[in-house]
Amino acid sequence: MMKKRMSGGYRKMGENSRNREGEIDWEMRPGGMLVQKRNQNGYVLCPDVRLRVVYGAVRYDISENSQATFGEVKKRLTAETGLKPSEQRLIFKGKEKENGEYLDMCGVKDRSKLVLVEDPASVERRFIQRRRNAKIQTAHRAINHVSIELDKLADQVSAIEKSVSSGAKVPEVQITTLIEMLMRLAIKLEDVAAEGDAVAQKNLQGKKVQRCVESLETLKISSGRAKAGTSVIVTTQWEKFNPSPPTMALWEVFD
């Protein structure tokens, strides 16, 4: 039987242009030619078919033009399932259908059943993304915990700076202890396996630790000079945190 290419796909002349009684609608064209009735855009009228789409334990009932492609059906299902067309596989009568295949040409009729499955590659990508997101969330929680502790120590550093600037004397052991507590936080940050935007958050907190420690080191040196009246060499417990050149080696991970 003769086939003609229409906007919606290939179709058999004389089919899919029937009225409710199942008879073909005809119209007279200029010149006396009798043709199948067309819509206002000049296309042969094609009825919609109701489709039952099964996706796991869920069923979707949709209506689609009988000359639509399986690719167009996938686009309709995106709003229902949340799956992109590229992530969908449509199966009809046990065979997967390509995007460019037409419903009517494949034998899809009213109330036909289609099976929708997610593309295996998409499932794997989704799993990898969920696992990555979980790691990022874990990193954020660890960094936030360090940030809360760091804010408390930073307040103590500010209090010591104010005391020194007002002429008050601060015990050296207080400064040394505070430096050690900050270094422990630096080690915690270094152990966080950060990904994505958590990396920037980690670096930000690391620089804050660095500034606090440097401020305390300066105060410690000033305190030592005030006591001895001469220049002194200040030794802290950096070796507990990093045995090799202390300051530079530790801050490399945050710069």
Contacts in CASP RR format, 6 or more apart in sequence:
PFRMAT RR
TARGET T0000
AUTHOR 0000-0000-0000
METHOD contacts of the structure
MODEL  1
MMKKRMSGGYRKMGENSRNREGEIDWEMRPGGMLVQKRNQNGYVLCPDVR
LRVVYGAVRYDISENSQATFGEVKKRLTAETGLKPSEQRLIFKGKEKENG
EYLDMCGVKDRSKLVLVEDPASVERRFIQRRRNAKIQTAHRAINHVSIEL
DKLADQVSAIEKSVSSGAKVPEVQITTLIEMLMRLAIKLEDVAAEGDAVA
QKNLQGKKVQRCVESLETLKISSGRAKAGTSVIVTTQWEKFNPSPPTMAL
WEVFD
1 12 0 8 1.000
1 13 0 8 1.000
2 12 0 8 1.000
2 13 0 8 1.000
3 10 0 8 1.000
3 11 0 8 1.000
3 12 0 8 1.000
3 13 0 8 1.000
4 10 0 8 1.000
4 11 0 8 1.000
4 13 0 8 1.000
6 43 0 8 1.000
6 44 0 8 1.000
6 67 0 8 1.000
7 41 0 8 1.000
7 43 0 8 1.000
8 43 0 8 1.000
8 46 0 8 1.000
8 65 0 8 1.000
8 67 0 8 1.000
8 68 0 8 1.000
8 69 0 8 1.000
8 102 0 8 1.000
9 67 0 8 1.000
9 69 0 8 1.000
9 102 0 8 1.000
9 105 0 8 1.000
10 102 0 8 1.000
10 105 0 8 1.000
11 44 0 8 1.000
11 46 0 8 1.000
11 67 0 8 1.000
11 102 0 8 1.000
11 104 0 8 1.000
11 105 0 8 1.000
13 36 0 8 1.000
14 24 0 8 1.000
14 36 0 8 1.000
15 104 0 8 1.000
16 44 0 8 1.000
16 46 0 8 1.000
16 47 0 8 1.000
16 66 0 8 1.000
16 67 0 8 1.000
16 104 0 8 1.000
17 24 0 8 1.000
17 25 0 8 1.000
17 36 0 8 1.000
17 37 0 8 1.000
17 44 0 8 1.000
17 45 0 8 1.000
17 46 0 8 1.000
18 24 0 8 1.000
18 25 0 8 1.000
18 47 0 8 1.000
19 25 0 8 1.000
24 36 0 8 1.000
25 36 0 8 1.000
25 37 0 8 1.000
25 45 0 8 1.000
26 34 0 8 1.000
26 35 0 8 1.000
26 36 0 8 1.000
26 37 0 8 1.000
27 34 0 8 1.000
27 35 0 8 1.000
27 36 0 8 1.000
27 37 0 8 1.000
27 38 0 8 1.000
28 34 0 8 1.000
29 35 0 8 1.000
36 44 0 8 1.000
36 45 0 8 1.000
37 44 0 8 1.000
37 45 0 8 1.000
38 44 0 8 1.000
38 45 0 8 1.000
39 45 0 8 1.000
46 65 0 8 1.000
46 66 0 8 1.000
46 67 0 8 1.000
46 104 0 8 1.000
47 65 0 8 1.000
47 66 0 8 1.000
48 63 0 8 1.000
48 64 0 8 1.000
48 65 0 8 1.000
48 66 0 8 1.000
49 63 0 8 1.000
49 64 0 8 1.000
49 65 0 8 1.000
49 66 0 8 1.000
49 103 0 8 1.000
49 108 0 8 1.000
49 109 0 8 1.000
49 110 0 8 1.000
49 111 0 8 1.000
49 112 0 8 1.000
50 61 0 8 1.000
50 62 0 8 1.000
50 63 0 8 1.000
50 110 0 8 1.000
50 111 0 8 1.000
51 61 0 8 1.000
51 62 0 8 1.000
51 63 0 8 1.000
51 64 0 8 1.000
51 73 0 8 1.000
51 108 0 8 1.000
51 111 0 8 1.000
51 112 0 8 1.000
51 113 0 8 1.000
51 114 0 8 1.000
52 59 0 8 1.000
52 60 0 8 1.000
52 61 0 8 1.000
52 111 0 8 1.000
52 112 0 8 1.000
52 113 0 8 1.000
52 114 0 8 1.000
53 59 0 8 1.000
53 60 0 8 1.000
53 61 0 8 1.000
53 62 0 8 1.000
53 73 0 8 1.000
53 77 0 8 1.000
53 80 0 8 1.000
53 90 0 8 1.000
53 113 0 8 1.000
53 114 0 8 1.000
53 115 0 8 1.000
53 116 0 8 1.000
54 113 0 8 1.000
54 114 0 8 1.000
54 115 0 8 1.000
54 116 0 8 1.000
55 77 0 8 1.000
55 81 0 8 1.000
55 115 0 8 1.000
55 116 0 8 1.000
55 117 0 8 1.000
56 116 0 8 1.000
56 117 0 8 1.000
60 77 0 8 1.000
60 80 0 8 1.000
60 81 0 8 1.000
62 73 0 8 1.000
62 76 0 8 1.000
62 77 0 8 1.000
62 80 0 8 1.000
64 72 0 8 1.000
64 73 0 8 1.000
64 76 0 8 1.000
64 103 0 8 1.000
65 103 0 8 1.000
66 103 0 8 1.000
66 104 0 8 1.000
66 108 0 8 1.000
67 102 0 8 1.000
67 103 0 8 1.000
67 104 0 8 1.000
68 102 0 8 1.000
68 103 0 8 1.000
69 99 0 8 1.000
69 100 0 8 1.000
69 101 0 8 1.000
69 102 0 8 1.000
69 103 0 8 1.000
70 90 0 8 1.000
70 92 0 8 1.000
70 97 0 8 1.000
70 98 0 8 1.000
70 99 0 8 1.000
70 100 0 8 1.000
70 101 0 8 1.000
70 102 0 8 1.000
70 103 0 8 1.000
70 106 0 8 1.000
71 85 0 8 1.000
71 90 0 8 1.000
71 99 0 8 1.000
71 100 0 8 1.000
73 90 0 8 1.000
73 103 0 8 1.000
73 114 0 8 1.000
74 85 0 8 1.000
74 88 0 8 1.000
74 90 0 8 1.000
74 99 0 8 1.000
75 85 0 8 1.000
77 83 0 8 1.000
77 88 0 8 1.000
77 116 0 8 1.000
78 84 0 8 1.000
78 85 0 8 1.000
78 88 0 8 1.000
81 88 0 8 1.000
81 116 0 8 1.000
83 118 0 8 1.000
83 122 0 8 1.000
84 122 0 8 1.000
85 99 0 8 1.000
86 119 0 8 1.000
86 122 0 8 1.000
87 118 0 8 1.000
87 119 0 8 1.000
87 122 0 8 1.000
88 116 0 8 1.000
88 117 0 8 1.000
88 118 0 8 1.000
88 119 0 8 1.000
89 96 0 8 1.000
89 116 0 8 1.000
89 117 0 8 1.000
89 118 0 8 1.000
89 119 0 8 1.000
90 96 0 8 1.000
90 97 0 8 1.000
90 114 0 8 1.000
90 115 0 8 1.000
90 116 0 8 1.000
91 97 0 8 1.000
91 114 0 8 1.000
91 115 0 8 1.000
91 116 0 8 1.000
91 117 0 8 1.000
92 106 0 8 1.000
92 108 0 8 1.000
92 112 0 8 1.000
92 113 0 8 1.000
92 114 0 8 1.000
92 115 0 8 1.000
94 115 0 8 1.000
97 106 0 8 1.000
108 114 0 8 1.000
132 195 0 8 1.000
135 193 0 8 1.000
135 195 0 8 1.000
136 194 0 8 1.000
136 195 0 8 1.000
136 196 0 8 1.000
136 197 0 8 1.000
136 198 0 8 1.000
139 192 0 8 1.000
139 193 0 8 1.000
139 194 0 8 1.000
139 195 0 8 1.000
139 198 0 8 1.000
139 202 0 8 1.000
140 198 0 8 1.000
140 201 0 8 1.000
142 188 0 8 1.000
142 192 0 8 1.000
143 189 0 8 1.000
143 192 0 8 1.000
143 194 0 8 1.000
143 198 0 8 1.000
143 201 0 8 1.000
143 202 0 8 1.000
143 205 0 8 1.000
146 185 0 8 1.000
146 188 0 8 1.000
146 189 0 8 1.000
146 192 0 8 1.000
146 205 0 8 1.000
147 205 0 8 1.000
149 185 0 8 1.000
150 182 0 8 1.000
150 185 0 8 1.000
150 205 0 8 1.000
150 208 0 8 1.000
150 209 0 8 1.000
150 212 0 8 1.000
153 178 0 8 1.000
153 181 0 8 1.000
153 182 0 8 1.000
153 185 0 8 1.000
153 212 0 8 1.000
154 208 0 8 1.000
154 212 0 8 1.000
156 178 0 8 1.000
157 178 0 8 1.000
157 212 0 8 1.000
157 215 0 8 1.000
157 216 0 8 1.000
160 170 0 8 1.000
160 174 0 8 1.000
160 175 0 8 1.000
160 178 0 8 1.000
160 216 0 8 1.000
160 219 0 8 1.000
161 215 0 8 1.000
161 219 0 8 1.000
163 170 0 8 1.000
164 170 0 8 1.000
164 219 0 8 1.000
164 222 0 8 1.000
164 223 0 8 1.000
169 223 0 8 1.000
169 226 0 8 1.000
170 219 0 8 1.000
170 223 0 8 1.000
172 220 0 8 1.000
172 223 0 8 1.000
172 224 0 8 1.000
175 216 0 8 1.000
175 219 0 8 1.000
175 220 0 8 1.000
175 223 0 8 1.000
176 220 0 8 1.000
176 236 0 8 1.000
176 237 0 8 1.000
178 216 0 8 1.000
179 213 0 8 1.000
179 216 0 8 1.000
179 217 0 8 1.000
179 220 0 8 1.000
179 236 0 8 1.000
179 237 0 8 1.000
180 236 0 8 1.000
180 237 0 8 1.000
180 240 0 8 1.000
182 209 0 8 1.000
182 212 0 8 1.000
182 213 0 8 1.000
182 216 0 8 1.000
183 209 0 8 1.000
183 213 0 8 1.000
183 237 0 8 1.000
183 238 0 8 1.000
183 240 0 8 1.000
183 241 0 8 1.000
183 250 0 8 1.000
184 241 0 8 1.000
185 209 0 8 1.000
186 206 0 8 1.000
186 209 0 8 1.000
186 210 0 8 1.000
186 213 0 8 1.000
186 241 0 8 1.000
186 250 0 8 1.000
187 241 0 8 1.000
189 202 0 8 1.000
189 205 0 8 1.000
189 206 0 8 1.000
189 209 0 8 1.000
189 253 0 8 1.000
189 254 0 8 1.000
190 253 0 8 1.000
192 198 0 8 1.000
192 202 0 8 1.000
194 201 0 8 1.000
194 202 0 8 1.000
202 254 0 8 1.000
203 254 0 8 1.000
203 255 0 8 1.000
206 251 0 8 1.000
206 254 0 8 1.000
207 254 0 8 1.000
207 255 0 8 1.000
209 254 0 8 1.000
210 251 0 8 1.000
210 254 0 8 1.000
217 234 0 8 1.000
217 236 0 8 1.000
220 234 0 8 1.000
220 236 0 8 1.000
221 232 0 8 1.000
221 234 0 8 1.000
224 232 0 8 1.000
224 234 0 8 1.000
225 231 0 8 1.000
225 232 0 8 1.000
238 246 0 8 1.000
238 247 0 8 1.000
238 250 0 8 1.000
239 246 0 8 1.000
241 250 0 8 1.000
242 249 0 8 1.000
242 250 0 8 1.000
END
